[in-house]
Structures are given as C-alpha cells and as structure tokens.
Amino acid sequence: MKKLIIPVLFTILFCILPTIANADESQPKIGVMFSEPNEKYAKITSPGGKYKPPYMKEETVSPKVSYSSIYDKELKYYHFLKQQGYNVDKVSHDVLNSLDALHQYDAIVFPYTVLMNHTQRENLKRYIYGGGGALFVYATGRNELDYMPKNGQMDLSPLIFHTLTYIWEWDNLTEVFQSRFITDNHLTNTVITNNSVTHPILQEAYKALGRNYIRISENRSDGYWYEIMEPWNSSIQPLLVISDYSYASQPQYVNKGKTGALFALEYGQGRVVVVPFKMFDYLQVQAEDAWEDNTKGFAWDRTSGHEDVAALTKASVNWISQPASSNSFKRHYDVKLTVSNVTAYVTPQKKFAVRGTVTTSNEGNVPVRGFMKVQVLDQHNNSLGDYQRVLPGLAPKGAENSSFDEKFEILLPGNLANGNYTLYITFEDTRHDRKGFITRAERLNIAKNGNNGTITAFKMFSDVGSSNSHYKNISDAAKIGIVTGYSNGKFMPNANVSRLHAMTMLLRALNIQPSSSATMPASDMKKGEYGYDVMATAYQRGFISLENGKANPNEPMRRGTMAQALVKGFNLQGKSALPFTDITPSYEQYKNIEVLYHHGITTGVNATTYAPNDPVSRQQFATFIMRSLNVSSR
C-alpha cells in the first residue's frame, strides 16, 4: 500500500513536537509492545466456514486475510516516542505473562495487539488497576491467543466464539474498557474531530498544535474499519468523535458527532486511553529500521491530521503515565438473585413439581457471567434434581441487559417422602467453559405434606441484625453454605474465628472437600482427630502454615496469616503501595497483604495500621471471604 511522503511535514511536525536526542532517565518508563504472535498473525490467511459455538446457533466464520505489518506499527510508536525524548523500551509479548514484569513500566503502548490469552489479559487488568498506564490502539485483546489459527484452518480466535456475547468482547479485560462492544463498522471518507469536552489530553494537544481543535480525516477508496463501542456509564464522554463519513456498512450503529473515536478512562489506580480506529496509520515518523512493508514510518496515503495524531499520542502517553485521580473507577461486584412465584405440588402425572422464576440482576459496576443453578436438596444436602442456565453476560447495573428472568421446573417423584427440603439457587461466576466460584445464593424451605409443598423464607441467624455492618456478607455466606452458625441458631459474630473454623469456611467457599489422605507434620494434631483433615488439606495447599511446628486449630486466626489464606486460596494477585507503618517489606506476609490491599479486601484497621497480629472475628472473616469471592471473577 502506498504511503504519504511529504518531507515538509516533518519540519512542521518536529517544530510542534521538538525531538530530544537523549531520553531523561528520570522520565516515566514507557514500553511499546512488540508482540511476535501478533506479528505472525497479521500474515496468516485462513478460509471461512461454519462453526457452532457451545450453547449458540451455528455461526459464519469470515476468511482471515493477510494484514499490513503489525511490526511496522510497533516500530512507528517506538521511534516516535524515542524521538520525542521518552525513556522507551521494546516490550516482548512474554512480559504479559508476569505482573511483576509489567510493573517495570509506568505505561505501555499496545499497537494492534489483538491476540492475548486469558492469563495475559488478567495480568494486564491487574497491572492497570495497580497503577499502570496503557494506550490501546485498535482491537486490543479481542482475539484468543490459545486459538491462533494455522494457515489453512478457520480462524476461531475472535473472542465472540468463546465469550458468546459482545458484553464480554474483551473477555476478562472487558471491565477495563467500561464499555460494551457494538460492532465493527466499515466507513469511508471519515472525519474525526474533538468532542466538546474539556480534558488534559485535549488541552495539551491544543497547546502543542497552537489551535483549539482536532481534525483527522481520510479519503481512501477502501476506507477503514472502526470498532464501535459504547461506555456503560453516560458520564464517560469520548474525547474524539466520528463527525462525518460518506458510507457506513452499518449506518444504524454510527451517530455523527457522538460515536466515540478516543476514550480516556481511569481504572483503579491506573489510566487507559482506548483508540478504536487505526490511528497508527496517521502517525508519521522518519527512521531507518528494518521496516517489513518498506513504509519507513510514513503515514498512509490519503490520510490527513498527522500532526494532530502526533500531538494526541504524546498527550495520551503523558496522561496515562500519571496515577489516576482519587475519584477513579473502583471495581464493585454484586449479583442479586430474586426468586418469585415458587410453587410445589404433585401434578396429575404424579410428579412433585417445583416451579418458579429466578431473576439474576447485576447490582455492580462490572459485567458478570456464569451458571445459574436451581436444586432441590434433601435433609443431608444431597441434590434430588436441578435446573441449569448459562448466563453468558449481564451488563453493569443501569445498563441494558443487566438482569435476566428464567423460569424453572424441577420434576421429582410424586411419592417423595413428606418432610423438609431446601430450594437452593446459586450463581457460579465463571465463563461457560471454566470452573468458577459460587458468589451468590438463595435458599427457600419446602415443607412437603401430601400433595403440596409450603414455601417459607430462609431464616437468618438470630444474633445478626440488619443494622450490623457485616449483615449482607454474613447473609450471603450463609446462603451459599460457607458459614452455618451454631445449633442454637446463633452466629456469634463478635467471637474470634479459630484457625480451624477459618479453614473450614475457606474450603467451603472454594468448594474443596477436606481430604482424608492429606497429612501435615503438626506436633499438636494427629490423623483421625476432629479437624485434622481440614487443617491438613489447607496446609498442603499452602493456605495456612504451621506455627512452631503446631497447627494450633483452636487459636484465633490473625490478620497476617489470614492474608496468606485468602491470597493462596483464591489465587489472587496484585501490586499496590501500602500505607501501613506497622509492617515492612521484610515481613513474611507483606506481599500477601499488598495483594489484599490492591483488591480492597482489606484497608487496615485504620489508614496507617494493618495490625497483623490482631485476631479476626467471625463476622470479619465472613466479610473477607465474600470480598475475596467478589474479586475472583475473571
């Protein structure tokens, strides 16, 4: 493809954005992703065909054609930032496999990094939430690296074949974008301008350009593809918009002057700029290097606004290199199960039918997905029958498709014995092809007497009132079955939770059965003793350590060792600067506490004190367990 070559433009551009020969090492460290898998993917060709994803109708798979060089796009950003004086490195794709490796950089630029796997997306999410910055330039993370096609095979890497819904277009990276994906739209003669908003990126770009507007355009015969995305929160306004075009393949999904072309978002402690169009084709640099398509860094022909793109790129990198503001997006996960119209009776066909409706509502600000399951349990918690439904995606509260109603029917033998049964409704947060954790549940009592069943509500502990700040977490944990209380109907919320009871709760939350074959070298417990299997199972999995060779099952769980149990149990990761003055990096649980703080599972007993040796109460541990479940969705 032809590239625009206008030497005068370089003089103009570098007057606007003066080059600096040597990078200042005190500047933020910027990485540019050089992804070998994506570079290879660009050149792969694959045939089209038909494919039936699980739970879905048959889909048409489009042929995969060869793209222009992704390596050249990576080189463009590397040389541009280097010429502008940034402290910039080339970042290999393998860096995405390590959160620690990502945190070497203050910000990372991703030019057309379309392929990532689940672990890499999760690491990137945690990197940003912990304070890292990212500039995503077109189609970031939208394809599954584990399904990269070989030549001659259908390309099943697009995530829609695996997430089953555009609500999760970026899979576990989706909540970073705080948006739903609408469609890919092919436009021609497109004009992109600034939106009527005030933002530091625009202000810096205006200052560099010497004018208070942005205008980027193309009049290429083949036009461009654009990602159409829509923030869930109406307060998020794009900095750039598509203000004009002559043709759209799906005109119903593009609104002149409103459809976004650049978004600036804050996520946790980090910042993100998302560019859903091929802005790299408008970026112009001049550098000698091994350009694959012999582009030499020039902008593509019949494009304009190169100086605008240069100014925006620099302003974006400067913005994402700084920590997020105090009112940035904080992750809030919450799912509500509402059971209505429940009936239980013997039908004319001699079946004991349990019927009703479950409404699964997303009450949080991040998308959720998983399995909704309804079971009838006997007095020993054995399942007598069930009904399941895959929920591929619920948008955040207040957005379209944030709740789902499902009618259920469970048919049991009509001669089922009279007695008490439990209607147990669970939501397991997971993708359809993975195992996850049950994060919410509801319970109803069914008293069968003859041909009819009487439905009554779940009874909460008598000593935990709704005014208790831990009430919701204790209630949620009880409905799931993580906590069971005592035979007198009490929970004893203020009592210290013992190490044994804490491990019992943790194993229940993780759906791990205590193993009779598990052992531990504890001097104070013997195999066969009450609680040994629980403690030994937790010990072998690294959830808990011995204290001077002892398991100390009846000693209180303390805040320091609790951090180890939760981090190891839920396989959590994250990095944050800790404000606590009573622990140092040499403390054995320091990194585990850092992970809990990153996720907001604990904020300390006050702003500067963690108190690692303080005991944990039963109500506190129930809350810590539920918070850990809430952040475990991936």
VORO-278907 format. One line per 4 residues: their letters; for each residue x, y, z of C-alpha. Coordinates in steps of 0.2 Angstrom, whole numbers. Example, Ala and Ser with C-alpha at 12.3 -4.5 7.8 and 13.67 -1.06 7.14 Angstrom:
BEGIN
AS = 62,-22,39 ~ 68,-5,36 $
This chain:
BEGIN
MKKL = 0,0,0 ~ 6,17,-4 ~ 12,29,10 ~ 12,48,10 $
IIPV = 29,55,8 ~ 29,74,12 ~ 46,80,19 ~ 40,97,23 $
LFTI = 28,89,35 ~ 42,83,46 ~ 48,100,48 ~ 31,106,54 $
LFCI = 29,91,65 ~ 45,92,74 ~ 43,111,76 ~ 27,107,85 $
LPTI = 34,92,95 ~ 53,95,96 ~ 64,80,97 ~ 76,77,111 $
ANAD = 92,67,107 ~ 94,58,124 ~ 80,52,135 ~ 79,58,153 $
ESQP = 80,43,164 ~ 70,52,177 ~ 55,52,165 ~ 42,39,166 $
KIGV = 47,22,158 ~ 37,18,143 ~ 35,2,134 ~ 30,-2,117 $
MFSE = 23,-19,114 ~ 32,-29,101 ~ 21,-45,100 ~ 29,-59,90 $
PNEK = 12,-69,90 ~ 3,-54,83 ~ 16,-50,70 ~ 14,-68,64 $
YAKI = -5,-67,65 ~ -5,-52,53 ~ 2,-63,39 ~ -9,-78,42 $
TSPG = -23,-82,29 ~ -37,-94,34 ~ -53,-100,25 ~ -70,-96,30 $
GKYK = -83,-108,35 ~ -96,-113,48 ~ -94,-116,67 ~ -106,-119,81 $
PPYM = -100,-112,97 ~ -107,-121,113 ~ -125,-115,118 ~ -126,-105,102 $
KEET = -133,-107,84 ~ -121,-110,70 ~ -110,-95,66 ~ -102,-90,49 $
VSPK = -83,-88,51 ~ -76,-75,40 ~ -60,-79,30 ~ -44,-72,38 $
VSYS = -34,-61,25 ~ -16,-55,27 ~ -14,-38,36 ~ -2,-25,34 $
SIYD = 13,-27,45 ~ 10,-25,64 ~ 28,-25,67 ~ 29,-8,57 $
KELK = 15,-1,68 ~ 25,-6,83 ~ 41,2,76 ~ 31,18,72 $
YYHF = 27,21,91 ~ 44,15,97 ~ 53,28,86 ~ 41,42,88 $
LKQQ = 42,41,107 ~ 61,39,106 ~ 62,54,95 ~ 51,64,107 $
GYNV = 63,60,121 ~ 54,47,131 ~ 63,33,141 ~ 56,20,130 $
DKVS = 59,1,128 ~ 53,-13,117 ~ 42,-25,127 ~ 41,-43,122 $
HDVL = 24,-52,122 ~ 31,-63,136 ~ 31,-49,148 ~ 12,-51,148 $
NSLD = 14,-67,157 ~ 21,-59,173 ~ 13,-45,183 ~ 30,-40,191 $
ALHQ = 37,-39,173 ~ 23,-27,168 ~ 26,-16,183 ~ 43,-12,177 $
YDAI = 34,1,166 ~ 24,16,170 ~ 14,14,154 ~ 14,3,139 $
VFPY = 8,6,121 ~ -1,-8,113 ~ -2,-5,94 ~ -14,-18,86 $
TVLM = -11,-31,100 ~ -26,-41,96 ~ -20,-58,102 ~ -19,-62,121 $
NHTQ = -23,-77,132 ~ -34,-77,147 ~ -19,-76,159 ~ -11,-61,150 $
RENL = -27,-51,149 ~ -29,-54,168 ~ -11,-48,172 ~ -14,-33,161 $
KRYI = -30,-29,170 ~ -21,-31,187 ~ -7,-20,181 ~ -18,-6,176 $
YGGG = -29,-7,192 ~ -12,-6,202 ~ -7,10,194 ~ 0,5,177 $
GALF = -5,15,161 ~ -10,8,144 ~ -13,16,127 ~ -23,3,117 $
VYAT = -23,7,98 ~ -36,-3,89 ~ -43,-20,93 ~ -33,-24,109 $
GRNE = -36,-41,116 ~ -51,-46,105 ~ -44,-62,100 ~ -39,-78,110 $
LDYM = -20,-82,108 ~ -23,-100,113 ~ -34,-102,97 ~ -22,-94,84 $
PKNG = -25,-102,68 ~ -13,-111,57 ~ -13,-107,38 ~ -27,-117,30 $
QMDL = -38,-118,46 ~ -53,-107,51 ~ -49,-93,62 ~ -58,-96,78 $
SPLI = -48,-84,88 ~ -61,-70,89 ~ -67,-70,107 ~ -85,-69,102 $
FHTL = -83,-88,98 ~ -78,-91,116 ~ -87,-77,127 ~ -103,-80,117 $
TYIW = -108,-61,119 ~ -102,-44,114 ~ -105,-39,133 ~ -88,-48,135 $
EWDN = -80,-43,119 ~ -63,-42,128 ~ -66,-56,139 ~ -59,-54,157 $
LTEV = -51,-37,151 ~ -68,-30,147 ~ -71,-21,163 ~ -56,-10,160 $
FQSR = -64,-3,144 ~ -80,0,155 ~ -90,-2,138 ~ -100,-13,128 $
FITD = -94,-18,111 ~ -107,-14,97 ~ -100,-19,81 ~ -86,-17,68 $
NHLT = -91,-4,55 ~ -83,-1,39 ~ -83,18,35 ~ -76,29,20 $
NTVI = -71,47,19 ~ -71,48,38 ~ -68,64,48 ~ -64,63,66 $
TNNS = -64,78,77 ~ -63,83,95 ~ -79,82,106 ~ -85,97,116 $
VTHP = -77,91,132 ~ -63,98,142 ~ -49,85,146 ~ -30,87,150 $
ILQE = -26,76,134 ~ -35,88,123 ~ -28,104,132 ~ -10,98,130 $
AYKA = -13,93,111 ~ -21,110,108 ~ -6,119,116 ~ 6,109,105 $
LGRN = -4,112,89 ~ -7,131,93 ~ -26,129,90 ~ -41,123,99 $
YIRI = -47,109,88 ~ -43,92,82 ~ -46,86,64 ~ -41,69,57 $
SENR = -48,63,40 ~ -46,50,26 ~ -52,49,8 ~ -46,32,4 $
SDGY = -56,22,-8 ~ -56,7,3 ~ -59,17,19 ~ -56,9,36 $
WYEI = -64,-2,49 ~ -69,6,66 ~ -73,-3,82 ~ -90,4,88 $
MEPW = -90,4,107 ~ -102,12,120 ~ -97,16,138 ~ -109,9,151 $
NSSI = -109,25,161 ~ -116,40,152 ~ -104,51,161 ~ -89,44,151 $
QPLL = -88,55,136 ~ -76,52,121 ~ -63,65,118 ~ -64,62,99 $
VISD = -79,58,89 ~ -83,52,71 ~ -91,68,65 ~ -93,64,46 $
YSYA = -92,50,34 ~ -99,46,16 ~ -103,27,18 ~ -105,15,33 $
SQPQ = -108,-4,32 ~ -120,-2,47 ~ -126,16,47 ~ -138,12,62 $
YVNK = -123,10,73 ~ -114,26,70 ~ -120,43,75 ~ -111,58,68 $
GKTG = -104,69,81 ~ -107,56,95 ~ -99,40,91 ~ -83,39,100 $
ALFA = -65,38,92 ~ -54,40,108 ~ -59,37,126 ~ -48,41,141 $
LEYG = -53,31,156 ~ -47,28,174 ~ -47,11,181 ~ -42,8,199 $
QGRV = -25,17,201 ~ -21,17,183 ~ -26,26,167 ~ -31,20,150 $
VVVP = -33,28,133 ~ -43,17,120 ~ -42,21,102 ~ -55,11,92 $
FKMF = -48,16,75 ~ -32,13,66 ~ -23,29,72 ~ -6,21,69 $
DYLQ = -9,24,50 ~ -10,43,53 ~ 6,43,64 ~ 21,49,54 $
VQAE = 39,46,59 ~ 56,45,49 ~ 68,32,55 ~ 80,20,47 $
DAWE = 75,2,53 ~ 70,-15,46 ~ 53,-10,40 ~ 43,-25,34 $
DNTK = 32,-16,22 ~ 46,-3,17 ~ 35,10,25 ~ 49,19,33 $
GFAW = 37,26,46 ~ 27,36,34 ~ 8,39,36 ~ -3,31,24 $
DRTS = -8,40,8 ~ -24,50,8 ~ -24,52,26 ~ -23,69,35 $
GHED = -21,76,53 ~ -4,68,55 ~ 2,82,67 ~ -15,81,76 $
VAAL = -11,62,79 ~ 7,66,85 ~ 1,79,97 ~ -13,67,104 $
TKAS = -1,52,105 ~ 11,62,116 ~ -3,70,127 ~ -10,52,129 $
VNWI = 6,45,134 ~ 9,59,146 ~ -8,57,154 ~ -8,38,156 $
SQPA = 10,39,164 ~ 2,48,179 ~ -8,39,193 ~ -27,40,192 $
SSNS = -37,53,202 ~ -45,50,219 ~ -62,48,211 ~ -57,35,198 $
FKRH = -67,19,194 ~ -67,7,208 ~ -72,-11,205 ~ -89,-16,213 $
YDVK = -95,-33,211 ~ -113,-38,216 ~ -126,-50,210 ~ -143,-52,216 $
LTVS = -154,-67,215 ~ -173,-65,217 ~ -184,-80,217 ~ -203,-77,214 $
NVTA = -219,-87,210 ~ -212,-103,218 ~ -225,-117,219 ~ -223,-135,224 $
YVTP = -236,-149,222 ~ -240,-166,215 ~ -246,-165,197 ~ -259,-176,188 $
QKKF = -244,-185,181 ~ -239,-190,198 ~ -223,-179,198 ~ -219,-167,213 $
AVRG = -216,-151,203 ~ -206,-137,210 ~ -208,-122,198 ~ -204,-103,199 $
TVTT = -194,-89,192 ~ -176,-83,196 ~ -171,-66,192 ~ -152,-63,191 $
SNEG = -148,-45,192 ~ -131,-37,191 ~ -130,-24,205 ~ -112,-19,202 $
NVPV = -102,-9,190 ~ -93,-23,181 ~ -101,-36,169 ~ -104,-53,176 $
RGFM = -107,-70,168 ~ -109,-88,174 ~ -121,-103,178 ~ -137,-101,187 $
KVQV = -142,-117,195 ~ -158,-122,205 ~ -158,-138,215 ~ -169,-147,227 $
LDQH = -159,-153,242 ~ -164,-166,255 ~ -160,-165,274 ~ -142,-171,270 $
NNSL = -139,-158,257 ~ -140,-171,243 ~ -147,-164,227 ~ -163,-173,221 $
GDYQ = -165,-163,205 ~ -159,-147,197 ~ -161,-135,183 ~ -147,-125,175 $
RVLP = -145,-110,164 ~ -129,-102,156 ~ -129,-83,158 ~ -116,-78,145 $
GLAP = -116,-59,151 ~ -125,-47,161 ~ -120,-28,159 ~ -117,-17,174 $
KGAE = -132,-10,184 ~ -142,3,175 ~ -136,-3,158 ~ -146,-13,145 $
NSSF = -146,-32,148 ~ -141,-30,166 ~ -154,-43,173 ~ -162,-59,166 $
DEKF = -178,-69,171 ~ -178,-88,170 ~ -192,-99,173 ~ -188,-116,180 $
EILL = -196,-133,183 ~ -189,-147,193 ~ -199,-164,192 ~ -197,-176,207 $
PGNL = -206,-192,210 ~ -223,-189,216 ~ -221,-201,231 ~ -207,-191,238 $
ANGN = -207,-193,257 ~ -215,-179,267 ~ -203,-168,276 ~ -192,-153,274 $
YTLY = -182,-149,259 ~ -172,-134,253 ~ -173,-125,236 ~ -155,-120,233 $
ITFE = -152,-107,220 ~ -134,-102,216 ~ -124,-91,204 ~ -107,-98,199 $
DTRH = -97,-83,192 ~ -87,-91,178 ~ -86,-92,159 ~ -96,-107,152 $
DRKG = -80,-117,148 ~ -72,-115,165 ~ -75,-118,184 ~ -78,-104,195 $
FITR = -84,-100,212 ~ -102,-98,219 ~ -103,-80,223 ~ -121,-78,227 $
AERL = -135,-90,233 ~ -153,-90,239 ~ -162,-103,250 ~ -180,-107,252 $
NIAK = -188,-120,263 ~ -200,-133,256 ~ -211,-142,268 ~ -219,-156,259 $
NGNN = -235,-163,266 ~ -245,-175,255 ~ -248,-167,238 ~ -242,-150,242 $
GTIT = -227,-141,247 ~ -227,-125,258 ~ -213,-112,254 ~ -205,-102,268 $
AFKM = -190,-90,268 ~ -173,-93,273 ~ -170,-89,292 ~ -155,-78,296 $
FSDV = -145,-80,312 ~ -155,-73,327 ~ -140,-63,333 ~ -136,-54,317 $
GSSN = -147,-40,314 ~ -149,-30,298 ~ -141,-15,306 ~ -124,-25,308 $
SHYK = -112,-18,295 ~ -107,-36,291 ~ -125,-42,289 ~ -125,-43,270 $
NISD = -109,-53,269 ~ -114,-65,283 ~ -131,-67,275 ~ -123,-71,258 $
AAKI = -110,-83,265 ~ -124,-92,275 ~ -135,-94,259 ~ -120,-101,249 $
GIVT = -116,-113,264 ~ -99,-105,269 ~ -105,-102,287 ~ -118,-112,296 $
GYSN = -118,-105,314 ~ -122,-115,329 ~ -136,-127,334 ~ -145,-113,344 $
GKFM = -147,-103,328 ~ -134,-90,333 ~ -118,-85,323 ~ -108,-77,337 $
PNAN = -102,-63,325 ~ -90,-55,338 ~ -81,-70,343 ~ -64,-74,337 $
VSRL = -64,-86,322 ~ -52,-100,326 ~ -39,-106,313 ~ -49,-122,311 $
HAMT = -66,-113,308 ~ -57,-101,296 ~ -50,-115,286 ~ -67,-124,286 $
MLLR = -75,-108,279 ~ -62,-106,266 ~ -63,-124,260 ~ -82,-122,258 $
ALNI = -80,-106,248 ~ -68,-114,237 ~ -79,-130,235 ~ -64,-141,241 $
QPSS = -68,-156,251 ~ -56,-160,266 ~ -45,-174,260 ~ -43,-190,272 $
SATM = -27,-193,263 ~ -19,-176,267 ~ -6,-175,281 ~ 4,-162,290 $
PASD = 19,-163,302 ~ 10,-155,316 ~ 15,-160,334 ~ -2,-155,341 $
MKKG = -14,-164,330 ~ -15,-182,325 ~ -23,-191,310 ~ -41,-195,314 $
EYGY = -43,-181,326 ~ -58,-169,324 ~ -52,-155,311 ~ -36,-164,306 $
DVMA = -42,-167,288 ~ -47,-149,286 ~ -31,-142,293 ~ -20,-154,283 $
TAYQ = -29,-150,267 ~ -27,-132,270 ~ -9,-134,275 ~ -5,-145,259 $
RGFI = -12,-132,248 ~ -2,-118,256 ~ -17,-109,264 ~ -10,-110,281 $
SLEN = 7,-113,289 ~ 12,-122,305 ~ 17,-111,320 ~ 32,-118,328 $
GKAN = 28,-135,321 ~ 10,-134,328 ~ -7,-132,318 ~ -15,-123,333 $
PNEP = -33,-126,327 ~ -41,-118,341 ~ -30,-102,342 ~ -38,-87,333 $
MRRG = -34,-83,315 ~ -24,-67,314 ~ -24,-54,301 ~ -7,-58,295 $
TMAQ = -10,-76,292 ~ -27,-73,285 ~ -19,-63,271 ~ -9,-79,266 $
ALVK = -25,-90,267 ~ -35,-78,256 ~ -22,-75,243 ~ -17,-93,241 $
GFNL = -35,-99,242 ~ -42,-88,229 ~ -26,-87,218 ~ -26,-68,219 $
QGKS = -13,-56,213 ~ -10,-38,213 ~ 3,-24,217 ~ 0,-8,227 $
ALPF = 9,4,238 ~ 5,0,256 ~ 1,15,268 ~ 4,4,284 $
TDIT = 18,9,295 ~ 17,-6,306 ~ 23,-19,293 ~ 39,-18,282 $
PSYE = 44,-27,266 ~ 53,-40,276 ~ 38,-46,285 ~ 33,-63,278 $
QYKN = 15,-59,274 ~ 19,-42,267 ~ 16,-47,248 ~ 0,-56,253 $
IEVL = -6,-40,262 ~ -1,-30,247 ~ -12,-41,236 ~ -27,-39,248 $
YHHG = -25,-20,248 ~ -24,-20,229 ~ -41,-28,228 ~ -49,-18,243 $
ITTG = -52,-34,253 ~ -44,-25,267 ~ -39,-7,271 ~ -32,-9,288 $
VNAT = -39,-6,305 ~ -35,12,301 ~ -27,22,287 ~ -9,18,293 $
TYAP = -11,2,303 ~ -13,-16,297 ~ -11,-24,314 ~ -5,-41,308 $
NDPV = -6,-49,325 ~ -24,-44,329 ~ -37,-59,329 ~ -50,-59,316 $
SRQQ = -69,-60,322 ~ -81,-72,314 ~ -91,-58,306 ~ -75,-50,299 $
FATF = -69,-67,291 ~ -86,-69,283 ~ -84,-52,275 ~ -66,-55,270 $
IMRS = -72,-72,262 ~ -86,-63,252 ~ -74,-49,247 ~ -62,-62,240 $
LNVS = -76,-71,231 ~ -81,-54,223 ~ -64,-50,216 ~ -61,-68,210 $
SR = -72,-66,194 ~ -61,-67,179 $
